[in-house]
Amino acid sequence: MIFAYRRVGRCVCSVVALAVSALIGNGCQPPRQPAPLPVSTTLFTQNYFPGSVLSGPTAGPAAVAAPLDSLSVHVTFLALEKVPATSYTPVGSRAVFFSSTGGGNAVLPAAELTRSAAIVDLKDPLDFPVTLRAGNAGRMTTMAVLNAALPAGVTAEFSALDPEQVRDPLTGEPTRRSVQVFVTRPTDPVAPPQLALVLKNLVPRRDGQLSLQTETALFNPPKTDRTNTGLVVPFHFDDALSRCVAVLIQISPGTADAEHIAATARCGVQLSKLAVTSRSAISTGEASAWATVVAAVQSLKPEKGRRAELAFLADQTGASLCEDVAMEADDVTLATLVKNIEAKVPPDAPPQTDPNVGWLLDHATLELLAKLAEDADKGTRVPTELLAILSTHTGEVGRHPSTLAEVLKGLSSRQELDNRLLAENTIFLEDNSPGSRVRAYDWLKARHLAPQGYDPLAPGKARREALEKAAGSN
């Protein structure tokens, strides 16, 4: 998954983010705070693979672990205005393994990218922004907070990627400069995890040309149940004012809280997808492939593995709404969704194409979400993450159960759904509620369908004129 920023619930990482904001101020003196450091449009990804940093992805069955058997990992990326003058340990002196490659050379003789990088073990994660501030790092801001669940034998990868692509001077292939952190948990469940810092950047050669270089440093954190490790990496993203990236890695035992349970589910889904990449992609236009789809639907009946199988089927058929719900829904909701899907794809159904199967999956999911939205409107407690998914896919319509029910009446295709959602969200641009107008506009804008010149917070006359002008140009 790629995104510019991710918000998480109340956890130590959030406290660290707040601490950074507080430290921007001037001690206990009232207001005179400097302007906050702007956040760059850095892209962030978080992925899993079986194996380690050194082995790379390995073949074999996907690791399956319960939340309490998976470590909880939180990684916070901070942007620093300046490289701090701290007494942290140089990365080179702590690394148990180091490699530097680039420019067509399998191994380079010396570190270039990690030469000024540093590492520190922290008793309290809140100490990190304090020491950075004490080292005159200047303004700081939190760029992203990522979280993962880590079963034995798996590596979690956290990447900060420059939004601007560069070309490898040697191969001409497009790539991105990056700061990556890997956390590997050995197959032995009691063995401590390992950390790795991987930097990719362009460096000048002696002949004045640039070379794309990659450096990897592997570390063993302290052997304790909970570890807090800080990394300080002089690195400049192209559109950033910051000159340094600080990374806080927090590793602790798994818990039963909702955030960790969701992270465990995401891990299982992604590992299951990797495990089936050797399968041929589903092509439901042929009878034999349709049998594969029917078999996949029937395989959803057993509770074990149901989530991963449904997410895989949805991904293969382009059912993005179904895939999102499969990853986030609780077991009870997931069981209801499976029943809905089984009713729409019976074993004796005529063969369908991929898009049609995807539509059936999404239609079944949308009907379930509409029912949950109606229940929530009546006061029944419904998981907020499912309502959020509904709003993401349907816009302001998803917040109004009666309107959504009208949209769903007699639907026969995805195109018909898209047309109705477009019409209803456009109507909400004239709603009396500023919140409704903003949400409808944001949904339309994300799909490049928003009326040109329309501002949801402009005075009524200006809004009407923009809508009339947009209607006249169509």
TORNU-589040 format. One record per residue (C-alpha): residue in one letter; x, y, z. Coordinates in Angstrom, 1 decimal. Layout:
<recs>
(rec 'A',(X,Y,Z));
...
</recs>
This chain:
<recs>
(rec 'M',(0.0,0.0,0.0));
(rec 'I',(1.3,3.5,-0.8));
(rec 'F',(0.1,6.6,0.8));
(rec 'A',(1.4,10.0,1.8));
(rec 'Y',(0.5,9.8,5.5));
(rec 'R',(-1.2,7.3,7.8));
(rec 'R',(-3.0,8.1,11.0));
(rec 'V',(-3.2,5.5,13.8));
(rec 'G',(-5.1,5.2,17.0));
(rec 'R',(-3.9,6.0,20.5));
(rec 'C',(-0.6,4.3,20.9));
(rec 'V',(2.9,5.2,22.0));
(rec 'C',(3.7,6.2,18.4));
(rec 'S',(0.9,8.8,18.5));
(rec 'V',(2.3,10.1,21.8));
(rec 'V',(5.7,10.4,20.1));
(rec 'A',(4.1,12.4,17.3));
(rec 'L',(2.4,14.7,19.8));
(rec 'A',(5.7,15.1,21.6));
(rec 'V',(7.4,16.2,18.4));
(rec 'S',(4.7,18.8,18.0));
(rec 'A',(5.1,20.0,21.6));
(rec 'L',(8.9,20.2,21.3));
(rec 'I',(8.6,22.6,18.3));
(rec 'G',(7.5,25.2,20.8));
(rec 'N',(9.8,27.2,23.0));
(rec 'G',(9.8,25.4,26.4));
(rec 'C',(7.0,26.6,28.6));
(rec 'Q',(7.0,30.1,27.2));
(rec 'P',(3.6,31.0,25.6));
(rec 'P',(3.1,31.1,22.0));
(rec 'R',(6.0,32.3,19.8));
(rec 'Q',(6.3,29.1,18.0));
(rec 'P',(8.2,28.8,14.7));
(rec 'A',(6.2,27.8,11.6));
(rec 'P',(5.9,24.0,11.5));
(rec 'L',(8.2,22.1,9.1));
(rec 'P',(6.2,21.3,6.0));
(rec 'V',(5.7,17.6,5.3));
(rec 'S',(7.0,16.5,1.9));
(rec 'T',(4.9,14.4,-0.4));
(rec 'T',(7.0,11.3,0.4));
(rec 'L',(5.4,8.0,-0.4));
(rec 'F',(5.2,5.4,2.3));
(rec 'T',(4.7,1.6,1.9));
(rec 'Q',(4.5,-1.2,4.3));
(rec 'N',(4.8,-4.8,3.1));
(rec 'Y',(5.6,-8.4,4.3));
(rec 'F',(7.4,-11.4,2.9));
(rec 'P',(8.5,-14.8,4.3));
(rec 'G',(12.2,-14.9,4.9));
(rec 'S',(14.8,-12.4,6.0));
(rec 'V',(16.6,-9.3,4.6));
(rec 'L',(19.6,-11.5,3.6));
(rec 'S',(17.6,-14.3,2.1));
(rec 'G',(14.9,-12.2,0.5));
(rec 'P',(11.4,-13.7,-0.1));
(rec 'T',(11.4,-17.4,0.3));
(rec 'A',(9.1,-20.1,-1.0));
(rec 'G',(6.9,-22.1,1.3));
(rec 'P',(3.5,-22.0,3.1));
(rec 'A',(2.4,-18.6,4.4));
(rec 'A',(3.1,-18.0,8.1));
(rec 'V',(-0.2,-17.9,10.0));
(rec 'A',(-0.2,-16.7,13.6));
(rec 'A',(-2.7,-15.4,16.1));
(rec 'P',(-2.4,-11.8,17.2));
(rec 'L',(-0.9,-12.7,20.6));
(rec 'D',(1.7,-14.9,18.8));
(rec 'S',(2.7,-12.0,16.5));
(rec 'L',(5.0,-9.2,17.6));
(rec 'S',(3.7,-5.6,17.4));
(rec 'V',(5.9,-3.3,15.4));
(rec 'H',(5.4,0.5,15.1));
(rec 'V',(7.7,2.6,12.9));
(rec 'T',(7.5,6.4,13.0));
(rec 'F',(9.2,8.5,10.3));
(rec 'L',(10.2,12.0,11.4));
(rec 'A',(11.5,14.8,9.2));
(rec 'L',(14.2,17.0,10.7));
(rec 'E',(15.2,20.5,9.6));
(rec 'K',(18.9,19.8,10.3));
(rec 'V',(21.1,16.9,11.0));
(rec 'P',(21.3,16.7,14.8));
(rec 'A',(24.6,17.0,16.7));
(rec 'T',(24.0,14.0,18.9));
(rec 'S',(26.3,11.5,20.5));
(rec 'Y',(24.5,8.5,19.0));
(rec 'T',(26.5,5.4,17.9));
(rec 'P',(27.5,5.4,14.2));
(rec 'V',(25.7,2.8,12.2));
(rec 'G',(28.9,1.3,10.9));
(rec 'S',(30.2,0.4,14.4));
(rec 'R',(26.9,-1.4,15.4));
(rec 'A',(26.2,-3.3,12.2));
(rec 'V',(26.6,-7.1,12.3));
(rec 'F',(26.5,-7.2,8.6));
(rec 'F',(27.1,-4.5,6.0));
(rec 'S',(26.9,-4.4,2.2));
(rec 'S',(27.3,-1.6,-0.4));
(rec 'T',(26.5,-2.2,-4.0));
(rec 'G',(26.0,0.0,-7.1));
(rec 'G',(27.5,1.2,-10.4));
(rec 'G',(27.7,-2.4,-11.7));
(rec 'N',(29.9,-3.5,-8.8));
(rec 'A',(28.7,-6.4,-6.7));
(rec 'V',(30.5,-5.0,-3.6));
(rec 'L',(31.9,-1.5,-3.0));
(rec 'P',(34.9,-1.0,-0.6));
(rec 'A',(33.4,1.7,1.6));
(rec 'A',(30.2,3.1,3.0));
(rec 'E',(28.9,6.3,1.4));
(rec 'L',(25.2,6.6,2.2));
(rec 'T',(25.4,5.3,5.8));
(rec 'R',(28.6,7.0,6.7));
(rec 'S',(26.9,9.7,8.8));
(rec 'A',(23.9,7.6,9.9));
(rec 'A',(23.5,6.8,13.6));
(rec 'I',(21.6,4.4,15.8));
(rec 'V',(20.5,4.6,19.5));
(rec 'D',(18.7,2.2,21.9));
(rec 'L',(16.1,4.0,23.9));
(rec 'K',(14.5,3.1,27.3));
(rec 'D',(11.6,5.3,26.6));
(rec 'P',(10.4,6.2,23.0));
(rec 'L',(9.6,9.7,24.2));
(rec 'D',(13.3,10.3,24.8));
(rec 'F',(13.9,10.3,21.1));
(rec 'P',(12.4,13.6,20.1));
(rec 'V',(13.9,15.1,23.3));
(rec 'T',(17.4,14.2,22.4));
(rec 'L',(16.9,15.2,18.8));
(rec 'R',(15.8,18.6,19.9));
(rec 'A',(18.7,18.8,22.3));
(rec 'G',(21.0,18.1,19.3));
(rec 'N',(19.7,21.2,17.5));
(rec 'A',(17.8,19.3,14.9));
(rec 'G',(15.6,22.4,14.3));
(rec 'R',(12.0,22.0,13.4));
(rec 'M',(10.6,18.5,13.4));
(rec 'T',(7.4,16.9,12.1));
(rec 'T',(5.9,13.4,11.9));
(rec 'M',(5.8,12.2,8.3));
(rec 'A',(4.1,8.8,8.9));
(rec 'V',(3.3,6.2,11.5));
(rec 'L',(3.2,2.6,10.2));
(rec 'N',(2.3,-0.5,12.2));
(rec 'A',(2.7,-4.2,11.6));
(rec 'A',(2.1,-7.6,13.1));
(rec 'L',(5.1,-9.9,12.8));
(rec 'P',(4.8,-13.7,13.0));
(rec 'A',(7.9,-16.0,13.2));
(rec 'G',(9.8,-16.4,9.9));
(rec 'V',(8.5,-13.2,8.4));
(rec 'T',(10.0,-9.8,7.5));
(rec 'A',(8.1,-6.5,7.7));
(rec 'E',(9.3,-3.8,5.3));
(rec 'F',(8.7,-0.1,5.9));
(rec 'S',(9.8,2.3,3.1));
(rec 'A',(9.9,6.0,2.6));
(rec 'L',(10.2,6.7,-1.1));
(rec 'D',(11.0,9.9,-2.9));
(rec 'P',(8.0,10.9,-5.0));
(rec 'E',(10.2,11.8,-8.0));
(rec 'Q',(11.5,8.9,-10.0));
(rec 'V',(15.1,8.8,-11.1));
(rec 'R',(16.8,6.6,-13.7));
(rec 'D',(19.6,4.2,-12.8));
(rec 'P',(22.6,5.6,-14.7));
(rec 'L',(23.7,2.1,-15.4));
(rec 'T',(20.5,0.3,-16.6));
(rec 'G',(18.3,3.3,-17.5));
(rec 'E',(15.5,1.7,-15.5));
(rec 'P',(13.3,4.1,-13.4));
(rec 'T',(13.5,3.7,-9.6));
(rec 'R',(13.1,5.8,-6.5));
(rec 'R',(15.6,7.0,-3.9));
(rec 'S',(14.5,5.6,-0.6));
(rec 'V',(15.0,5.0,3.2));
(rec 'Q',(13.9,1.6,4.2));
(rec 'V',(13.7,-0.2,7.5));
(rec 'F',(13.2,-4.0,7.7));
(rec 'V',(12.3,-5.9,10.9));
(rec 'T',(12.9,-9.7,10.6));
(rec 'R',(11.6,-12.3,13.1));
(rec 'P',(13.5,-15.6,12.9));
(rec 'T',(11.7,-18.8,12.5));
(rec 'D',(12.5,-19.6,16.2));
(rec 'P',(9.6,-17.8,18.0));
(rec 'V',(11.8,-17.1,21.0));
(rec 'A',(14.7,-15.7,19.0));
(rec 'P',(15.0,-11.9,19.1));
(rec 'P',(14.2,-9.9,15.9));
(rec 'Q',(16.7,-8.2,13.7));
(rec 'L',(16.7,-4.7,12.2));
(rec 'A',(18.1,-3.6,8.9));
(rec 'L',(18.5,-0.1,7.4));
(rec 'V',(18.6,0.0,3.6));
(rec 'L',(19.4,3.3,1.8));
(rec 'K',(19.2,3.9,-2.0));
(rec 'N',(20.5,7.1,-3.4));
(rec 'L',(22.5,8.6,-6.3));
(rec 'V',(26.2,9.4,-5.4));
(rec 'P',(28.8,11.2,-7.4));
(rec 'R',(31.7,9.1,-8.9));
(rec 'R',(35.2,10.2,-9.4));
(rec 'D',(34.6,10.9,-13.1));
(rec 'G',(31.8,13.3,-12.1));
(rec 'Q',(29.0,11.1,-13.1));
(rec 'L',(26.3,9.8,-10.8));
(rec 'S',(25.9,6.2,-9.7));
(rec 'L',(22.9,4.6,-8.0));
(rec 'Q',(24.1,3.0,-4.8));
(rec 'T',(22.4,0.7,-2.2));
(rec 'E',(23.7,0.1,1.3));
(rec 'T',(22.4,-2.3,3.8));
(rec 'A',(23.2,-2.4,7.5));
(rec 'L',(21.9,-5.2,9.8));
(rec 'F',(21.6,-4.9,13.6));
(rec 'N',(20.8,-7.0,16.6));
(rec 'P',(18.6,-5.0,19.0));
(rec 'P',(18.8,-5.7,22.8));
(rec 'K',(17.4,-9.1,23.8));
(rec 'T',(14.3,-7.8,25.7));
(rec 'D',(10.6,-8.2,25.3));
(rec 'R',(10.2,-4.5,24.3));
(rec 'T',(12.8,-2.6,22.3));
(rec 'N',(12.9,1.1,21.1));
(rec 'T',(15.5,1.9,18.5));
(rec 'G',(16.1,5.2,16.9));
(rec 'L',(17.9,5.8,13.6));
(rec 'V',(19.1,9.2,12.3));
(rec 'V',(19.7,9.3,8.6));
(rec 'P',(21.0,12.4,6.7));
(rec 'F',(18.7,12.1,3.6));
(rec 'H',(17.0,14.8,1.5));
(rec 'F',(13.8,14.1,-0.4));
(rec 'D',(13.5,16.2,-3.5));
(rec 'D',(10.5,18.4,-2.5));
(rec 'A',(11.3,18.6,1.3));
(rec 'L',(12.8,21.4,3.4));
(rec 'S',(14.1,18.8,5.8));
(rec 'R',(17.7,17.6,5.6));
(rec 'C',(17.5,14.5,7.8));
(rec 'V',(15.1,11.6,8.5));
(rec 'A',(14.8,10.1,11.9));
(rec 'V',(13.1,6.7,12.4));
(rec 'L',(11.7,5.3,15.6));
(rec 'I',(11.2,1.5,15.7));
(rec 'Q',(9.1,0.1,18.5));
(rec 'I',(8.8,-3.7,19.0));
(rec 'S',(6.7,-5.2,21.7));
(rec 'P',(4.6,-8.4,22.4));
(rec 'G',(1.3,-8.8,20.5));
(rec 'T',(-1.9,-7.7,22.2));
(rec 'A',(-5.6,-8.2,21.7));
(rec 'D',(-6.4,-4.6,20.8));
(rec 'A',(-8.2,-3.8,17.6));
(rec 'E',(-5.3,-2.2,15.9));
(rec 'H',(-3.0,-5.2,16.3));
(rec 'I',(-5.7,-7.7,15.3));
(rec 'A',(-6.3,-5.7,12.1));
(rec 'A',(-2.5,-5.6,11.5));
(rec 'T',(-2.4,-9.4,12.0));
(rec 'A',(-5.2,-9.9,9.4));
(rec 'R',(-3.5,-7.7,6.9));
(rec 'C',(-0.2,-9.6,7.4));
(rec 'G',(-2.1,-12.9,6.8));
(rec 'V',(-3.8,-11.7,3.7));
(rec 'Q',(-0.6,-10.4,2.1));
(rec 'L',(1.4,-13.5,2.9));
(rec 'S',(-1.4,-15.6,1.5));
(rec 'K',(-1.3,-13.7,-1.7));
(rec 'L',(2.4,-14.2,-2.0));
(rec 'A',(1.9,-17.9,-1.4));
(rec 'V',(-0.4,-18.2,-4.4));
(rec 'T',(1.6,-16.1,-6.9));
(rec 'S',(2.7,-19.3,-8.5));
(rec 'R',(-1.0,-20.0,-9.4));
(rec 'S',(-2.2,-18.8,-12.8));
(rec 'A',(-4.3,-15.7,-12.6));
(rec 'I',(-8.0,-16.4,-12.7));
(rec 'S',(-9.4,-16.0,-16.2));
(rec 'T',(-13.1,-16.7,-15.8));
(rec 'G',(-14.0,-16.5,-19.5));
(rec 'E',(-13.2,-20.2,-19.9));
(rec 'A',(-15.2,-23.1,-18.4));
(rec 'S',(-12.2,-24.6,-16.6));
(rec 'A',(-11.4,-21.2,-15.0));
(rec 'W',(-15.0,-20.7,-14.0));
(rec 'A',(-14.8,-23.9,-12.1));
(rec 'T',(-11.8,-22.4,-10.3));
(rec 'V',(-13.9,-19.4,-9.3));
(rec 'V',(-16.8,-21.6,-8.1));
(rec 'A',(-14.3,-23.7,-6.2));
(rec 'A',(-12.8,-20.5,-4.7));
(rec 'V',(-16.2,-19.4,-3.5));
(rec 'Q',(-16.9,-22.9,-2.0));
(rec 'S',(-13.6,-22.7,-0.2));
(rec 'L',(-14.9,-19.7,1.7));
(rec 'K',(-17.2,-21.9,3.8));
(rec 'P',(-14.5,-23.1,6.3));
(rec 'E',(-13.7,-20.3,8.7));
(rec 'K',(-9.9,-21.0,8.7));
(rec 'G',(-8.3,-19.2,5.8));
(rec 'R',(-11.6,-17.6,4.7));
(rec 'R',(-10.3,-14.0,4.9));
(rec 'A',(-7.2,-14.6,2.8));
(rec 'E',(-9.1,-16.6,0.2));
(rec 'L',(-11.8,-14.0,-0.2));
(rec 'A',(-9.2,-11.2,-0.4));
(rec 'F',(-7.3,-13.1,-3.1));
(rec 'L',(-10.5,-13.8,-5.1));
(rec 'A',(-11.5,-10.1,-4.8));
(rec 'D',(-8.1,-8.9,-5.9));
(rec 'Q',(-8.1,-11.2,-8.9));
(rec 'T',(-11.5,-10.1,-10.1));
(rec 'G',(-11.1,-6.3,-9.4));
(rec 'A',(-13.6,-6.3,-6.5));
(rec 'S',(-11.9,-3.5,-4.5));
(rec 'L',(-14.8,-2.9,-2.1));
(rec 'C',(-15.0,-6.6,-1.3));
(rec 'E',(-11.3,-6.8,-0.8));
(rec 'D',(-11.2,-3.8,1.6));
(rec 'V',(-14.1,-5.3,3.7));
(rec 'A',(-12.4,-8.8,3.7));
(rec 'M',(-9.3,-7.3,5.3));
(rec 'E',(-11.1,-5.2,7.9));
(rec 'A',(-14.4,-7.0,8.8));
(rec 'D',(-14.7,-9.0,12.0));
(rec 'D',(-15.4,-12.8,11.8));
(rec 'V',(-19.2,-12.4,12.2));
(rec 'T',(-19.5,-9.8,9.5));
(rec 'L',(-17.2,-11.8,7.3));
(rec 'A',(-19.4,-14.9,7.7));
(rec 'T',(-22.5,-12.9,6.6));
(rec 'L',(-20.6,-11.6,3.6));
(rec 'V',(-19.6,-15.1,2.5));
(rec 'K',(-23.3,-16.2,2.7));
(rec 'N',(-24.3,-13.3,0.5));
(rec 'I',(-21.5,-14.1,-2.0));
(rec 'E',(-22.5,-17.8,-2.1));
(rec 'A',(-26.0,-16.8,-3.0));
(rec 'K',(-24.8,-14.7,-5.9));
(rec 'V',(-22.3,-17.3,-7.2));
(rec 'P',(-24.0,-20.7,-6.9));
(rec 'P',(-22.2,-23.8,-8.2));
(rec 'D',(-24.6,-24.2,-11.1));
(rec 'A',(-24.3,-20.6,-12.2));
(rec 'P',(-23.4,-20.0,-15.9));
(rec 'P',(-19.7,-19.0,-16.5));
(rec 'Q',(-19.0,-15.3,-15.9));
(rec 'T',(-16.1,-13.0,-17.0));
(rec 'D',(-13.7,-11.5,-14.4));
(rec 'P',(-15.4,-8.1,-14.3));
(rec 'N',(-18.8,-9.7,-13.8));
(rec 'V',(-17.5,-11.8,-10.9));
(rec 'G',(-15.9,-8.7,-9.4));
(rec 'W',(-19.2,-6.9,-9.7));
(rec 'L',(-21.1,-9.7,-8.0));
(rec 'L',(-18.6,-9.7,-5.1));
(rec 'D',(-18.8,-5.9,-4.8));
(rec 'H',(-22.6,-5.9,-5.1));
(rec 'A',(-22.9,-8.4,-2.3));
(rec 'T',(-20.6,-6.4,-0.2));
(rec 'L',(-22.4,-3.2,-0.9));
(rec 'E',(-25.7,-4.7,0.1));
(rec 'L',(-24.2,-5.8,3.4));
(rec 'L',(-22.7,-2.4,4.1));
(rec 'A',(-26.0,-0.7,3.3));
(rec 'K',(-27.7,-2.9,5.9));
(rec 'L',(-25.0,-2.1,8.5));
(rec 'A',(-25.4,1.7,7.7));
(rec 'E',(-29.1,1.3,8.3));
(rec 'D',(-28.5,-0.4,11.6));
(rec 'A',(-26.0,2.3,12.7));
(rec 'D',(-28.6,4.9,11.8));
(rec 'K',(-31.0,3.2,14.3));
(rec 'G',(-28.4,3.2,17.1));
(rec 'T',(-26.9,-0.2,16.6));
(rec 'R',(-23.2,-0.4,17.2));
(rec 'V',(-21.4,-1.0,13.9));
(rec 'P',(-17.6,-1.1,13.4));
(rec 'T',(-16.5,2.4,12.3));
(rec 'E',(-13.9,1.1,9.9));
(rec 'L',(-16.6,-0.6,7.8));
(rec 'L',(-18.6,2.6,7.7));
(rec 'A',(-15.4,4.4,6.7));
(rec 'I',(-14.9,1.9,3.8));
(rec 'L',(-18.5,2.5,2.7));
(rec 'S',(-18.0,6.3,2.6));
(rec 'T',(-14.7,5.9,0.7));
(rec 'H',(-16.3,3.9,-2.1));
(rec 'T',(-19.7,5.7,-2.2));
(rec 'G',(-19.0,9.2,-1.1));
(rec 'E',(-21.6,11.2,0.9));
(rec 'V',(-24.2,8.7,-0.3));
(rec 'G',(-22.8,6.1,2.1));
(rec 'R',(-23.7,8.4,5.1));
(rec 'H',(-27.4,8.4,4.2));
(rec 'P',(-28.9,4.9,4.4));
(rec 'S',(-32.2,5.9,2.7));
(rec 'T',(-30.4,7.5,-0.2));
(rec 'L',(-28.1,4.5,-0.5));
(rec 'A',(-31.1,2.1,-0.5));
(rec 'E',(-32.6,4.0,-3.4));
(rec 'V',(-29.2,3.8,-5.3));
(rec 'L',(-29.2,0.0,-4.8));
(rec 'K',(-32.7,-0.6,-6.1));
(rec 'G',(-32.6,-2.7,-9.3));
(rec 'L',(-28.9,-2.4,-9.9));
(rec 'S',(-27.7,-4.6,-12.8));
(rec 'S',(-24.1,-3.5,-13.4));
(rec 'R',(-21.1,-1.6,-12.0));
(rec 'Q',(-21.6,1.1,-14.6));
(rec 'E',(-25.1,1.7,-13.4));
(rec 'L',(-23.9,1.9,-9.8));
(rec 'D',(-21.2,4.4,-10.8));
(rec 'N',(-23.7,6.6,-12.7));
(rec 'R',(-26.1,6.7,-9.7));
(rec 'L',(-23.3,7.5,-7.3));
(rec 'L',(-22.1,10.3,-9.5));
(rec 'A',(-25.6,11.7,-9.8));
(rec 'E',(-26.3,11.5,-6.0));
(rec 'N',(-23.0,13.0,-4.9));
(rec 'T',(-23.5,15.8,-7.4));
(rec 'I',(-26.9,16.5,-5.8));
(rec 'F',(-25.2,16.7,-2.4));
(rec 'L',(-23.1,19.6,-3.7));
(rec 'E',(-26.2,21.7,-3.2));
(rec 'D',(-26.9,20.4,0.3));
(rec 'N',(-27.3,22.8,3.2));
(rec 'S',(-24.7,21.0,5.3));
(rec 'P',(-21.1,22.2,4.6));
(rec 'G',(-19.8,18.8,5.7));
(rec 'S',(-22.0,17.0,3.2));
(rec 'R',(-20.9,19.3,0.4));
(rec 'V',(-17.2,18.8,1.3));
(rec 'R',(-17.4,15.0,1.5));
(rec 'A',(-19.3,14.8,-1.8));
(rec 'Y',(-16.9,17.2,-3.5));
(rec 'D',(-13.9,15.2,-2.2));
(rec 'W',(-15.3,12.0,-3.5));
(rec 'L',(-16.0,13.5,-7.0));
(rec 'K',(-12.6,15.3,-7.0));
(rec 'A',(-10.8,12.0,-6.3));
(rec 'R',(-12.4,10.6,-9.4));
(rec 'H',(-11.7,13.7,-11.5));
(rec 'L',(-15.5,14.3,-11.7));
(rec 'A',(-15.8,17.5,-9.6));
(rec 'P',(-17.3,20.6,-11.3));
(rec 'Q',(-14.6,23.0,-12.4));
(rec 'G',(-14.5,26.1,-10.3));
(rec 'Y',(-16.8,24.8,-7.5));
(rec 'D',(-15.8,25.4,-3.9));
(rec 'P',(-18.0,23.6,-1.3));
(rec 'L',(-17.3,26.3,1.3));
(rec 'A',(-18.0,29.3,-1.0));
(rec 'P',(-21.1,31.4,-0.6));
(rec 'G',(-24.4,30.0,-2.0));
(rec 'K',(-24.5,32.2,-5.0));
(rec 'A',(-20.9,31.3,-6.1));
(rec 'R',(-21.6,27.6,-5.6));
(rec 'R',(-24.8,27.8,-7.8));
(rec 'E',(-23.0,29.7,-10.5));
(rec 'A',(-20.2,27.2,-10.6));
(rec 'L',(-22.7,24.3,-10.8));
(rec 'E',(-24.7,26.1,-13.5));
(rec 'K',(-21.6,26.8,-15.5));
(rec 'A',(-20.5,23.1,-15.2));
(rec 'A',(-23.9,21.9,-16.3));
(rec 'G',(-23.9,24.2,-19.3));
(rec 'S',(-20.6,23.0,-20.5));
(rec 'N',(-21.7,19.3,-20.4));
</recs>
